[in-house]
Amino acid sequence: MSFAGALLAPGAAYIAYVGEMRVYRFRSGNLEERTRDDAVLDGGMSSETISPDALAMLTQHANAATRALGCEAAVEMKTQLERTESGDIFLVCSEGLWSAVSEHRISGILAARHELRLAASLLMDCAHEHGEISDVTCVLARIGDT
């Protein structure tokens, strides 16, 4: 089983993942994988550092997503909270994308394309050009000003 997702709220993201899916954050021209065990996270993110409204929204939606997935006790989904900034772009993708397209190329596409639909289409095209045909998933979301 593989799953990755990011629930976004004002100033915060709740990231959950298991298996071969990944979540990246693109901020200020830098692409960072957020689903590595050794990823350096924005330390100190806790229920005390985000608004109560954002925490309540994230908790409600995270619980609903977990129930919808039907996670069994044997599945050890990893989760984390982190701060977001206006303009952050989150990329959720399958192994078909991250194994075929270098992080450098992904970063270049995200930096050059403001329109996320076009960026996603280009990322998918790059994966297909490198031989990945069936297992390519790419979802992009940008944090707004509010």
Contact map, one row per residue, 1 for C-alpha under 8 A:
11100000000000000110000000000000000000000000000000000000000000000000000000000000000000000000000000000000000000000000000000000000000000000000000000
11110000000000001111100000000000000000000000000000000000000000000000000000000000000000000000000000000000000000000000000000000000000000000000000000
11111000000000011111100000000000000000000000000000000000000000000000000000000000000000000000000000000000000000000000000000000000000000000000000000
01111100000000111100111000000000000000000000000000000000000000000000000000000000000000000001100000000000000000000000000000000000000000000000000000
00111110000000111000001000000000000000000000000000000000000000000000000000000000000000000001000000000000000000000000000000000000000000000000000000
00011111000011110000001000000000000000000000000000000000000000000000000000000000000000000101000000000000000000000000000000000000000000000000000000
00001111100011100000000000000000000000000000000000000000010011000000000000000000000000000000000000000000000000000000000000000000000000000000000000
00000111110111000000000000000000000000000000000000000000010000000000000000000000000000000000000000000000000000000000000000000000000000000000001000
00000011111110000000000000000000000000000000000000000100110000000000000000000000000000000000000000000000000000000000000000000000000000000000000000
00000001111100000000000000000000000000000000000000000100000000000000000000000000000100000000000000000000000000000000000000000000000000000000000001
00000000111110000000000000000000000000000000000001000100000000000000000000000000001110000000000000000000000000000000000000000000000000000000000000
00000001111111000000000000000000000000000000000001000100000000000000000000000000111100000000000000000000000000000000000000000000000000000000000000
00000111101111100000000000000000000000000000000000000000010000000000000000000000111100000000000000000000000000000000000000000000000000000000000000
00000111000111110000000000000000000000000000000000000000010001000000000000000011110000000000000000000000000000000000000000000000000000000000000000
00011110000011111000001000000000000000000000000000000000000000000000000000000011100000000000000000000000000000000000000000000000000000000000000000
00111100000001111100000000000000000000000000000000000000000000000000000000001111000000000000000000000000000000000000000000000000000000000000000000
01111000000000111110110000000000001000000000000000000000000000000000000000001110000000000000000000000000000000000000000000000000000000000000000000
11110000000000011111100000000000000000000000000000000000000000000000000000111100000000000000000000000000000000000000000000000000000000000000000000
11100000000000001111100000000000000000000000000000000000000000000000000000000000000000000000000000000000000000000000000000000000000000000000000000
01100000000000000111110000000000000000000000000000000000000000000000000000000000000000000000011000000000000000000000000000000000000000000000000000
01110000000000001111111000000000000000000000000000000000000000000000000000000000000000000001111000000000000000000000000000000000000000000000000000
00010000000000001001111100000000111000000000000000000000000000000000000000000000000000000001111000000000000000000000000000000000000000000000000000
00011100000000100000111110000000111000000000000000000000000000000000000000000000000000000111100000000000000000000000000000000000000000000000000000
00000000000000000000011111000011111000000000000000000000000000000000000000000000000000000111000000000000000000000000000000000000000000000000000000
00000000000000000000001111100111110000000000000000000000000000000000000000000000000000011110000000000000000000000000000000000000000000000000000000
00000000000000000000000111111111000000000000000000000000000000000000000000000000000000011110000000000000001001000000000000000000000000000000000000
00000000000000000000000011111110000000000000000000000000000000000000000000000000000000111000000000000000000000000000000000000000000000000000000000
00000000000000000000000001111100000000000000000000000000000000000000000000000000000000010000000000000000000000000000000000000000000000000000000000
00000000000000000000000001111110000000000000000000000000000000000000000000000000000000000000000000000000001000100000000000000000000000000000000000
00000000000000000000000011111111000000000000000000000000000000000000000000000000000000000000000000000000001000000000000000000000000000000000000000
00000000000000000000000111101111100000000000000000000000000000000000000000000000000000000000000000000010011000000000000000000000000000000000000000
00000000000000000000000111000111110000000000000000000000000000000000000000000000000000000000000000000000000000000000000000000000000000000000000000
00000000000000000000011110000011111100100000000000000000000000000000000000000000000000000000000000000000000000000000000000000000000000000000000000
00000000000000000000011110000001111100101000000000000000000000000000000000000000000000000000000000000000000000000000000000000000000000000000000000
00000000000000001000011100000000111110100000000000000000000000000000000000000000000000000000000000000000000000000000000000000000000000000000000000
00000000000000000000000000000000111111100000000000000000000000000000000000000000000000000000000000000000000000000000000000000000000000000000000000
00000000000000000000000000000000001111100000000000000000000000000000000000000000000000000000000000000000000000000000000000000000000000000000000000
00000000000000000000000000000000000111110000000000000000000000000000000000000000000000000000000000000000000000000000000000000000000000000000000000
00000000000000000000000000000000111111111000000000000000000000000000000000000000000000000000000000000000000000000000000000000000000000000000000000
00000000000000000000000000000000000001111110000000000000000000000000000000000000000000000000000000000000000000000000000000000000000000000000000000
00000000000000000000000000000000010000111110000000000000000000000000000000000000010000000000000000000000000000000000000000000000000000000000000000
00000000000000000000000000000000000000011111100000000000000000000000000000000000011000000000000000000000000000000000000000000000000000000000000000
00000000000000000000000000000000000000011111100000000000000000000000000000000000010000000000000000000000000000000000000000000000000000000000000000
00000000000000000000000000000000000000000111110010000000000000000000000000000000000000000000000000000000000000000000000000000000000000000000000000
00000000000000000000000000000000000000000111111111000000000000000000000000000000111000000000000000000000000000000000000000000000000000000000000000
00000000000000000000000000000000000000000001111111000000000000000000000000000000100000000000000000000000000000000000000000000000000000000000000000
00000000000000000000000000000000000000000000111111110010000000000000000000000000000000000000000000000000000000000000000000000000000000000000000000
00000000000000000000000000000000000000000000111111100000000000000000000000000000000000000000000000000000000000000000000000000000000000000000000000
00000000000000000000000000000000000000000001111111100000000000000000000000000000000000000000000000000000000000000000000000000000000000000000000000
00000000001100000000000000000000000000000000111111110110000000000000000000000000000000000000000000000000000000000000000000000000000000000000000000
00000000000000000000000000000000000000000000001111111110000000000000000000000000000000000000000000000000000000000000000000000000000000000000000000
00000000000000000000000000000000000000000000001001111111000000000000000000000000000000000000000000000000000000000000000000000000000000000000000000
00000000000000000000000000000000000000000000000000111111100000000000000000000000000000000000000000000000000000000000000000000000000000000000000000
00000000111100000000000000000000000000000000000001111111110000000000000000000000000000000000000000000000000000000000000000000000000000000000000000
00000000000000000000000000000000000000000000001001111111111000000000000000000000000000000000000000000000000000000000000000000000000000000000000000
00000000000000000000000000000000000000000000000000011111111100000000000000000000000000000000000000000000000000000000000000000000000000000000000000
00000000100000000000000000000000000000000000000000001111111110000000000000000000000000000000000000000000000000000000000000000000000000000000000000
00000011100011000000000000000000000000000000000000000111111111000000000000000000000000000000000000000000000000000000000000000000000000000000000000
00000000000000000000000000000000000000000000000000000011111111100000000000000000000000000000000000000000000000000000000000000000000000000000000000
00000000000000000000000000000000000000000000000000000001111111110000000000000000000000000000000000000000000000000000000000000000000000000000000000
00000010000000000000000000000000000000000000000000000000111111111000000000000000000000000000000000000000000000000000000000000000000000000000000000
00000010000001000000000000000000000000000000000000000000011111111100000000000000000000000000000000000000000000000000000000000000000000000000000000
00000000000000000000000000000000000000000000000000000000001111111110000000000000000000000000000000000000000000000000000000000000000000000000000000
00000000000000000000000000000000000000000000000000000000000111111111000000000000000000000000000000000000000000000000000000000000000000000000000000
00000000000000000000000000000000000000000000000000000000000011111111100000000000000000000000000000000000000000000000000000000000000000000000000000
00000000000000000000000000000000000000000000000000000000000001111111111000000000000000000000000000000000000000000000000000000000000000000000000000
00000000000000000000000000000000000000000000000000000000000000111111111000000000000000000000000000000000000000000000000000000000000000000000000000
00000000000000000000000000000000000000000000000000000000000000011111110000000000000000000000000000000000000000000000000000000000000000000000000000
00000000000000000000000000000000000000000000000000000000000000001111111000000000000000000000000000000000000000000000000000000000000000000000000000
00000000000000000000000000000000000000000000000000000000000000000111111100000000000000000000000000000000000000000000000000000000000000000000000000
00000000000000000000000000000000000000000000000000000000000000000110111110100000000000000000000000000000000000000000000000000000000000000000000000
00000000000000000000000000000000000000000000000000000000000000000000011111100000000000000000000000000000000000000000000000000000000000000000000000
00000000000000000000000000000000000000000000000000000000000000000000001111110000000000000000000000000000000000000000000000000000000000000000000000
00000000000000000000000000000000000000000000000000000000000000000000000111110000000000000000000000000000000000000000000000000000000000000000000000
00000000000000000100000000000000000000000000000000000000000000000000001111111000000000000000000000000000000000000000000000000000000000000000000000
00000000000000000100000000000000000000000000000000000000000000000000000011111100000000000000000000000000000000000000000000000000000000000000000000
00000000000000011100000000000000000000000000000000000000000000000000000000111110000000000000000000000000000000000000000000000000000000000000000000
00000000000000011100000000000000000000000000000000000000000000000000000000011111000000000000000000000000000000000000000000000000000000000000000000
00000000000001111000000000000000000000000000000000000000000000000000000000001111100000000000000000000000000000000000000000000000000000000000000000
00000000000001110000000000000000000000000000000000000000000000000000000000000111110000000000000000000000000000000000000000000000000000000000000000
00000000000111100000000000000000000000000000110000000000000000000000000000000011111000000000000000000000000000000000000000000000000000000000000000
00000000000111000000000000000000000000001110100000000000000000000000000000000001111100000000000000000000000000000000000000000000000000000000000000
00000000001110000000000000000000000000000100100000000000000000000000000000000000111110000000000000000000000000000000000000000000000000000000000000
00000000011110000000000000000000000000000000000000000000000000000000000000000000011111010000000000000000000000000000000000000000000000000000001000
00000000001000000000000000000000000000000000000000000000000000000000000000000000001111110000000000000000000000000000000000000000000000000000001000
00000000000000000000000000000000000000000000000000000000000000000000000000000000000111110000000000000000000000000000000000000000000000000000011111
00000000000000000000000000100000000000000000000000000000000000000000000000000000000011111000000000000000000000000000000000000000000000000000011110
00000000000000000000000011110000000000000000000000000000000000000000000000000000000111111100000000000000000000000000000000000000000000000000011000
00000000000000000000000011100000000000000000000000000000000000000000000000000000000000111110000000000000000000000000000000000000000000000001111000
00000100000000000000001111000000000000000000000000000000000000000000000000000000000000011111000000000000000000000000000000000000000000000001110000
00000000000000000000001111000000000000000000000000000000000000000000000000000000000000001111100000000000000000000000000000000000000000000111100000
00011100000000000000111100000000000000000000000000000000000000000000000000000000000000000111110000000000000000000000000000000000000000001111000000
00010000000000000000111000000000000000000000000000000000000000000000000000000000000000000011111111000000000000000000000000000000000000011110000000
00000000000000000001110000000000000000000000000000000000000000000000000000000000000000000001111111000000000000000000000000000000000000111100000000
00000000000000000001110000000000000000000000000000000000000000000000000000000000000000000000111111110000000000000000000000000000000000110000000000
00000000000000000000000000000000000000000000000000000000000000000000000000000000000000000000111111110000000000000000000000000010000101111000000000
00000000000000000000000000000000000000000000000000000000000000000000000000000000000000000000111111111000000000000000000000110010000100111100000000
00000000000000000000000000000000000000000000000000000000000000000000000000000000000000000000111111111110000000000000000000000000000000000000000000
00000000000000000000000000000000000000000000000000000000000000000000000000000000000000000000001111111100000000000000000000000000000000000000000000
00000000000000000000000000000000000000000000000000000000000000000000000000000000000000000000001111111100000000000000000000000110011100000000000000
00000000000000000000000000000000000000000000000000000000000000000000000000000000000000000000000011111110110000000000000000100110010000000000000000
00000000000000000000000000000000000000000000000000000000000000000000000000000000000000000000000001111111110000000000000000000000000000000000000000
00000000000000000000000000000010000000000000000000000000000000000000000000000000000000000000000001001111111000000000000000000000000000000000000000
00000000000000000000000000000000000000000000000000000000000000000000000000000000000000000000000000000111111100000000000000000000000000000000000000
00000000000000000000000000000000000000000000000000000000000000000000000000000000000000000000000000001111111110000000000000000000000000000000000000
00000000000000000000000000000010000000000000000000000000000000000000000000000000000000000000000000001111111111000000000000100000000000000000000000
00000000000000000000000001001110000000000000000000000000000000000000000000000000000000000000000000000011111111100000000000000000000000000000000000
00000000000000000000000000000000000000000000000000000000000000000000000000000000000000000000000000000001111111110000000000000000000000000000000000
00000000000000000000000000000000000000000000000000000000000000000000000000000000000000000000000000000000111111111000001001100000000000000000000000
00000000000000000000000001000000000000000000000000000000000000000000000000000000000000000000000000000000011111111101001000000000000000000000000000
00000000000000000000000000001000000000000000000000000000000000000000000000000000000000000000000000000000001111111100000000000000000000000000000000
00000000000000000000000000000000000000000000000000000000000000000000000000000000000000000000000000000000000111111100000000000000000000000000000000
00000000000000000000000000000000000000000000000000000000000000000000000000000000000000000000000000000000000011111111011000000000000000000000000000
00000000000000000000000000000000000000000000000000000000000000000000000000000000000000000000000000000000000001111111001000000000000000000000000000
00000000000000000000000000000000000000000000000000000000000000000000000000000000000000000000000000000000000000001111111000000000000000000000000000
00000000000000000000000000000000000000000000000000000000000000000000000000000000000000000000000000000000000001001111111100000000000000000001100000
00000000000000000000000000000000000000000000000000000000000000000000000000000000000000000000000000000000000000000011111110000000000000000000000000
00000000000000000000000000000000000000000000000000000000000000000000000000000000000000000000000000000000000000001011111111000000000000000000000000
00000000000000000000000000000000000000000000000000000000000000000000000000000000000000000000000000000000000011001111111111100000000000000000000000
00000000000000000000000000000000000000000000000000000000000000000000000000000000000000000000000000000000000000000001111111110000000000000111000000
00000000000000000000000000000000000000000000000000000000000000000000000000000000000000000000000000000000000000000000111111111000000000000000000000
00000000000000000000000000000000000000000000000000000000000000000000000000000000000000000000000000000000000010000000011111111100000000000000000000
00000000000000000000000000000000000000000000000000000000000000000000000000000000000000000000000010001000010010000000001111111110000000000100000000
00000000000000000000000000000000000000000000000000000000000000000000000000000000000000000000000010000000000000000000000111111111000000011100000000
00000000000000000000000000000000000000000000000000000000000000000000000000000000000000000000000000000000000000000000000011111111100000000000000000
00000000000000000000000000000000000000000000000000000000000000000000000000000000000000000000000000011000000000000000000001111111110000000000000000
00000000000000000000000000000000000000000000000000000000000000000000000000000000000000000000000110011000000000000000000000111111111110010000000000
00000000000000000000000000000000000000000000000000000000000000000000000000000000000000000000000000000000000000000000000000011111111110000000000000
00000000000000000000000000000000000000000000000000000000000000000000000000000000000000000000000000000000000000000000000000001111111100000000000000
00000000000000000000000000000000000000000000000000000000000000000000000000000000000000000000000000011000000000000000000000000111111100000000000000
00000000000000000000000000000000000000000000000000000000000000000000000000000000000000000000000000010000000000000000000000000011111110000000000000
00000000000000000000000000000000000000000000000000000000000000000000000000000000000000000000000110010000000000000000000000000011111111110000000000
00000000000000000000000000000000000000000000000000000000000000000000000000000000000000000000000000000000000000000000000000000011001111110000000000
00000000000000000000000000000000000000000000000000000000000000000000000000000000000000000000000100000000000000000000000000000000000111110000000000
00000000000000000000000000000000000000000000000000000000000000000000000000000000000000000000011110000000000000000000000000000000000111111000000000
00000000000000000000000000000000000000000000000000000000000000000000000000000000000000000000111110000000000000000000000000010010000111111100000000
00000000000000000000000000000000000000000000000000000000000000000000000000000000000000000001110110000000000000000000000000010000000000111110000000
00000000000000000000000000000000000000000000000000000000000000000000000000000000000000000011110010000000000000000000000100110000000000011111000000
00000000000000000000000000000000000000000000000000000000000000000000000000000000000000000011100000000000000000000000000100000000000000001111100000
00000000000000000000000000000000000000000000000000000000000000000000000000000000000000001111000000000000000000000001000100000000000000000111110000
00000000000000000000000000000000000000000000000000000000000000000000000000000000000000001110000000000000000000000001000000000000000000000011111000
00000000000000000000000000000000000000000000000000000000000000000000000000000000000001111100000000000000000000000000000000000000000000000001111100
00000001000000000000000000000000000000000000000000000000000000000000000000000000000111111000000000000000000000000000000000000000000000000000111110
00000000000000000000000000000000000000000000000000000000000000000000000000000000000001100000000000000000000000000000000000000000000000000000011111
00000000000000000000000000000000000000000000000000000000000000000000000000000000000001100000000000000000000000000000000000000000000000000000001111
00000000010000000000000000000000000000000000000000000000000000000000000000000000000001000000000000000000000000000000000000000000000000000000000111
